[in-house]
Amino acid sequence: MSDTFDATVGRRLRWRRKALGLSLKDISPACGVRFQQIAKYEAGSAQVSAAILWKLATALEVDIGFFFEGLSPSGSAEDRARL
């Protein structure tokens, strides 16, 4: 489930960034990470911490819940515990 979670967050992050016409370099200063790390978040190959996700939501002018849309609470208890 964590792979699904990371991929979903990454897709939504990329979609919103592009919808606003921003580059990776445009939003990286807002959350204090390099643009390469943002690319990893978007690809779903790196997990986003809660603090960084909050900063990204602020920079992209969305509620933090935006990143969780489309996810269901299903999955094993172990998967839910990791989230």
VMD Tcl script that builds the backbone (N, CA, C; Angstrom):
set m [mol new atoms 249]
animate dup $m
set s [atomselect $m all]
$s set {name element resname resid chain x y z} {
  {N N MET 1 A 0.815 -1.197 0.000}
  {CA C MET 1 A 0.000 0.000 0.000}
  {C C MET 1 A 0.857 1.258 0.000}
  {N N SER 2 A 2.020 1.225 0.664}
  {CA C SER 2 A 2.832 2.440 0.706}
  {C C SER 2 A 3.284 2.843 -0.691}
  {N N ASP 3 A 3.527 1.854 -1.586}
  {CA C ASP 3 A 3.875 2.196 -2.965}
  {C C ASP 3 A 2.735 2.935 -3.629}
  {N N THR 4 A 1.523 2.464 -3.420}
  {CA C THR 4 A 0.344 3.123 -3.978}
  {C C THR 4 A 0.208 4.524 -3.410}
  {N N PHE 5 A 0.433 4.661 -2.121}
  {CA C PHE 5 A 0.340 5.953 -1.467}
  {C C PHE 5 A 1.361 6.924 -2.046}
  {N N ASP 6 A 2.620 6.505 -2.110}
  {CA C ASP 6 A 3.682 7.378 -2.618}
  {C C ASP 6 A 3.435 7.771 -4.074}
  {N N ALA 7 A 2.971 6.817 -4.877}
  {CA C ALA 7 A 2.693 7.095 -6.290}
  {C C ALA 7 A 1.532 8.070 -6.433}
  {N N THR 8 A 0.492 7.904 -5.624}
  {CA C THR 8 A -0.665 8.796 -5.690}
  {C C THR 8 A -0.282 10.211 -5.277}
  {N N VAL 9 A 0.435 10.330 -4.184}
  {CA C VAL 9 A 0.891 11.656 -3.733}
  {C C VAL 9 A 1.763 12.291 -4.812}
  {N N GLY 10 A 2.661 11.519 -5.390}
  {CA C GLY 10 A 3.544 12.037 -6.432}
  {C C GLY 10 A 2.795 12.513 -7.668}
  {N N ARG 11 A 1.810 11.723 -8.103}
  {CA C ARG 11 A 1.006 12.128 -9.275}
  {C C ARG 11 A 0.254 13.419 -9.007}
  {N N ARG 12 A -0.327 13.518 -7.829}
  {CA C ARG 12 A -1.102 14.720 -7.504}
  {C C ARG 12 A -0.191 15.932 -7.356}
  {N N LEU 13 A 0.982 15.714 -6.790}
  {CA C LEU 13 A 1.966 16.786 -6.662}
  {C C LEU 13 A 2.372 17.299 -8.036}
  {N N ARG 14 A 2.713 16.388 -8.951}
  {CA C ARG 14 A 3.113 16.783 -10.306}
  {C C ARG 14 A 1.978 17.503 -11.028}
  {N N TRP 15 A 0.772 16.957 -10.910}
  {CA C TRP 15 A -0.378 17.553 -11.600}
  {C C TRP 15 A -0.593 18.987 -11.143}
  {N N ARG 16 A -0.588 19.209 -9.830}
  {CA C ARG 16 A -0.845 20.554 -9.311}
  {C C ARG 16 A 0.285 21.520 -9.686}
  {N N ARG 17 A 1.515 21.053 -9.584}
  {CA C ARG 17 A 2.654 21.909 -9.944}
  {C C ARG 17 A 2.549 22.358 -11.393}
  {N N LYS 18 A 2.269 21.406 -12.272}
  {CA C LYS 18 A 2.161 21.750 -13.697}
  {C C LYS 18 A 0.937 22.611 -13.981}
  {N N ALA 19 A -0.149 22.366 -13.258}
  {CA C ALA 19 A -1.358 23.182 -13.442}
  {C C ALA 19 A -1.089 24.648 -13.108}
  {N N LEU 20 A -0.191 24.879 -12.172}
  {CA C LEU 20 A 0.174 26.249 -11.804}
  {C C LEU 20 A 1.305 26.805 -12.668}
  {N N GLY 21 A 1.836 25.968 -13.568}
  {CA C GLY 21 A 2.921 26.404 -14.443}
  {C C GLY 21 A 4.246 26.578 -13.731}
  {N N LEU 22 A 4.462 25.795 -12.678}
  {CA C LEU 22 A 5.689 25.904 -11.904}
  {C C LEU 22 A 6.671 24.791 -12.274}
  {N N SER 23 A 7.939 25.110 -12.169}
  {CA C SER 23 A 8.975 24.098 -12.398}
  {C C SER 23 A 9.365 23.481 -11.061}
  {N N LEU 24 A 10.138 22.412 -11.137}
  {CA C LEU 24 A 10.655 21.800 -9.912}
  {C C LEU 24 A 11.488 22.815 -9.129}
  {N N LYS 25 A 12.272 23.603 -9.849}
  {CA C LYS 25 A 13.111 24.610 -9.200}
  {C C LYS 25 A 12.294 25.729 -8.569}
  {N N ASP 26 A 11.089 25.963 -9.094}
  {CA C ASP 26 A 10.237 27.009 -8.523}
  {C C ASP 26 A 9.730 26.642 -7.132}
  {N N ILE 27 A 9.402 25.374 -6.934}
  {CA C ILE 27 A 8.798 25.010 -5.651}
  {C C ILE 27 A 9.797 24.455 -4.630}
  {N N SER 28 A 10.965 24.060 -5.055}
  {CA C SER 28 A 11.911 23.474 -4.100}
  {C C SER 28 A 12.306 24.425 -2.961}
  {N N PRO 29 A 12.513 25.720 -3.200}
  {CA C PRO 29 A 12.856 26.599 -2.072}
  {C C PRO 29 A 11.738 26.700 -1.031}
  {N N ALA 30 A 10.508 26.545 -1.460}
  {CA C ALA 30 A 9.380 26.671 -0.536}
  {C C ALA 30 A 9.365 25.571 0.513}
  {N N CYS 31 A 9.962 24.430 0.190}
  {CA C CYS 31 A 9.947 23.334 1.159}
  {C C CYS 31 A 11.341 22.957 1.640}
  {N N GLY 32 A 12.362 23.653 1.177}
  {CA C GLY 32 A 13.703 23.461 1.695}
  {C C GLY 32 A 14.413 22.199 1.241}
  {N N VAL 33 A 14.035 21.688 0.073}
  {CA C VAL 33 A 14.737 20.530 -0.492}
  {C C VAL 33 A 15.163 20.873 -1.917}
  {N N ARG 34 A 16.092 20.123 -2.444}
  {CA C ARG 34 A 16.551 20.351 -3.815}
  {C C ARG 34 A 15.500 19.882 -4.816}
  {N N PHE 35 A 15.556 20.433 -6.004}
  {CA C PHE 35 A 14.568 20.073 -7.020}
  {C C PHE 35 A 14.625 18.594 -7.363}
  {N N GLN 36 A 15.819 17.980 -7.219}
  {CA C GLN 36 A 15.940 16.549 -7.495}
  {C C GLN 36 A 15.094 15.728 -6.527}
  {N N GLN 37 A 14.990 16.199 -5.288}
  {CA C GLN 37 A 14.175 15.494 -4.305}
  {C C GLN 37 A 12.694 15.618 -4.643}
  {N N ILE 38 A 12.279 16.775 -5.128}
  {CA C ILE 38 A 10.888 16.943 -5.563}
  {C C ILE 38 A 10.591 15.965 -6.699}
  {N N ALA 39 A 11.539 15.803 -7.606}
  {CA C ALA 39 A 11.362 14.856 -8.714}
  {C C ALA 39 A 11.177 13.436 -8.180}
  {N N LYS 40 A 11.902 13.074 -7.137}
  {CA C LYS 40 A 11.753 11.744 -6.531}
  {C C LYS 40 A 10.372 11.596 -5.885}
  {N N TYR 41 A 9.892 12.652 -5.241}
  {CA C TYR 41 A 8.545 12.599 -4.667}
  {C C TYR 41 A 7.519 12.375 -5.773}
  {N N GLU 42 A 7.667 13.120 -6.857}
  {CA C GLU 42 A 6.712 13.019 -7.962}
  {C C GLU 42 A 6.743 11.641 -8.611}
  {N N ALA 43 A 7.910 11.020 -8.654}
  {CA C ALA 43 A 8.040 9.692 -9.248}
  {C C ALA 43 A 7.545 8.594 -8.300}
  {N N GLY 44 A 7.314 8.951 -7.046}
  {CA C GLY 44 A 6.882 7.971 -6.061}
  {C C GLY 44 A 8.014 7.110 -5.550}
  {N N SER 45 A 9.254 7.516 -5.822}
  {CA C SER 45 A 10.406 6.715 -5.388}
  {C C SER 45 A 10.951 7.158 -4.034}
  {N N ALA 46 A 10.415 8.237 -3.482}
  {CA C ALA 46 A 10.808 8.706 -2.153}
  {C C ALA 46 A 9.550 9.089 -1.383}
  {N N GLN 47 A 9.551 8.771 -0.099}
  {CA C GLN 47 A 8.406 9.122 0.734}
  {C C GLN 47 A 8.525 10.569 1.185}
  {N N VAL 48 A 7.397 11.251 1.189}
  {CA C VAL 48 A 7.344 12.648 1.594}
  {C C VAL 48 A 7.003 12.702 3.078}
  {N N SER 49 A 7.794 13.434 3.846}
  {CA C SER 49 A 7.485 13.587 5.261}
  {C C SER 49 A 6.267 14.493 5.421}
  {N N ALA 50 A 5.654 14.418 6.571}
  {CA C ALA 50 A 4.481 15.247 6.845}
  {C C ALA 50 A 4.837 16.732 6.761}
  {N N ALA 51 A 5.995 17.092 7.284}
  {CA C ALA 51 A 6.404 18.503 7.268}
  {C C ALA 51 A 6.594 19.013 5.846}
  {N N ILE 52 A 7.239 18.218 5.007}
  {CA C ILE 52 A 7.466 18.622 3.616}
  {C C ILE 52 A 6.140 18.668 2.865}
  {N N LEU 53 A 5.279 17.687 3.122}
  {CA C LEU 53 A 3.976 17.671 2.456}
  {C C LEU 53 A 3.171 18.915 2.817}
  {N N TRP 54 A 3.258 19.334 4.059}
  {CA C TRP 54 A 2.565 20.552 4.501}
  {C C TRP 54 A 3.112 21.770 3.748}
  {N N LYS 55 A 4.435 21.848 3.626}
  {CA C LYS 55 A 5.056 22.973 2.912}
  {C C LYS 55 A 4.683 22.953 1.431}
  {N N LEU 56 A 4.644 21.763 0.833}
  {CA C LEU 56 A 4.247 21.650 -0.570}
  {C C LEU 56 A 2.803 22.086 -0.766}
  {N N ALA 57 A 1.936 21.673 0.135}
  {CA C ALA 57 A 0.530 22.070 0.041}
  {C C ALA 57 A 0.405 23.589 0.101}
  {N N THR 58 A 1.154 24.202 0.989}
  {CA C THR 58 A 1.128 25.664 1.104}
  {C C THR 58 A 1.645 26.321 -0.173}
  {N N ALA 59 A 2.770 25.826 -0.685}
  {CA C ALA 59 A 3.375 26.393 -1.900}
  {C C ALA 59 A 2.466 26.221 -3.112}
  {N N LEU 60 A 1.722 25.111 -3.147}
  {CA C LEU 60 A 0.847 24.824 -4.291}
  {C C LEU 60 A -0.587 25.289 -4.065}
  {N N GLU 61 A -0.803 25.964 -2.936}
  {CA C GLU 61 A -2.101 26.576 -2.621}
  {C C GLU 61 A -3.244 25.564 -2.616}
  {N N VAL 62 A -3.019 24.429 -1.946}
  {CA C VAL 62 A -4.059 23.416 -1.786}
  {C C VAL 62 A -4.099 22.984 -0.331}
  {N N ASP 63 A -5.243 22.422 0.051}
  {CA C ASP 63 A -5.372 21.801 1.356}
  {C C ASP 63 A -4.539 20.519 1.347}
  {N N ILE 64 A -3.956 20.156 2.462}
  {CA C ILE 64 A -3.112 18.965 2.498}
  {C C ILE 64 A -3.888 17.712 2.101}
  {N N GLY 65 A -5.181 17.702 2.309}
  {CA C GLY 65 A -6.014 16.571 1.912}
  {C C GLY 65 A -6.038 16.344 0.410}
  {N N PHE 66 A -5.687 17.347 -0.357}
  {CA C PHE 66 A -5.629 17.225 -1.814}
  {C C PHE 66 A -4.763 16.044 -2.242}
  {N N PHE 67 A -3.668 15.825 -1.528}
  {CA C PHE 67 A -2.727 14.768 -1.901}
  {C C PHE 67 A -3.272 13.365 -1.616}
  {N N PHE 68 A -4.301 13.289 -0.777}
  {CA C PHE 68 A -4.845 11.991 -0.380}
  {C C PHE 68 A -6.107 11.605 -1.146}
  {N N GLU 69 A -6.600 12.501 -1.985}
  {CA C GLU 69 A -7.803 12.193 -2.757}
  {C C GLU 69 A -7.562 10.972 -3.634}
  {N N GLY 70 A -8.524 10.076 -3.649}
  {CA C GLY 70 A -8.417 8.886 -4.467}
  {C C GLY 70 A -7.844 7.686 -3.736}
  {N N LEU 71 A -7.359 7.897 -2.521}
  {CA C LEU 71 A -6.845 6.781 -1.732}
  {C C LEU 71 A -7.975 6.211 -0.880}
  {N N SER 72 A -7.993 4.908 -0.740}
  {CA C SER 72 A -8.996 4.284 0.118}
  {C C SER 72 A -8.316 3.761 1.370}
  {N N PRO 73 A -9.059 3.631 2.435}
  {CA C PRO 73 A -8.479 3.133 3.674}
  {C C PRO 73 A -8.297 1.621 3.684}
  {N N SER 74 A -8.535 0.960 2.539}
  {CA C SER 74 A -8.378 -0.493 2.495}
  {C C SER 74 A -6.913 -0.879 2.521}
  {N N GLY 75 A -6.656 -2.124 2.705}
  {CA C GLY 75 A -5.293 -2.638 2.798}
  {C C GLY 75 A -5.126 -3.381 4.102}
  {N N SER 76 A -3.995 -3.990 4.282}
  {CA C SER 76 A -3.770 -4.762 5.496}
  {C C SER 76 A -3.504 -3.824 6.667}
  {N N ALA 77 A -3.637 -4.361 7.866}
  {CA C ALA 77 A -3.365 -3.573 9.067}
  {C C ALA 77 A -1.908 -3.115 9.086}
  {N N GLU 78 A -1.011 -3.959 8.575}
  {CA C GLU 78 A 0.397 -3.593 8.517}
  {C C GLU 78 A 0.624 -2.407 7.590}
  {N N ASP 79 A -0.042 -2.409 6.434}
  {CA C ASP 79 A 0.088 -1.286 5.498}
  {C C ASP 79 A -0.445 -0.013 6.119}
  {N N ARG 80 A -1.588 -0.091 6.782}
  {CA C ARG 80 A -2.173 1.105 7.399}
  {C C ARG 80 A -1.278 1.626 8.511}
  {N N ALA 81 A -0.622 0.740 9.256}
  {CA C ALA 81 A 0.261 1.153 10.346}
  {C C ALA 81 A 1.464 1.935 9.811}
  {N N ARG 82 A 1.941 1.568 8.614}
  {CA C ARG 82 A 3.086 2.281 8.023}
  {C C ARG 82 A 2.704 3.673 7.571}
  {N N LEU 83 A 1.446 3.904 7.276}
  {CA C LEU 83 A 1.020 5.217 6.833}
  {C C LEU 83 A 0.909 6.110 8.032}
}
mol reanalyze $m
mol bondsrecalc $m
mol representation Tube
mol addrep $m
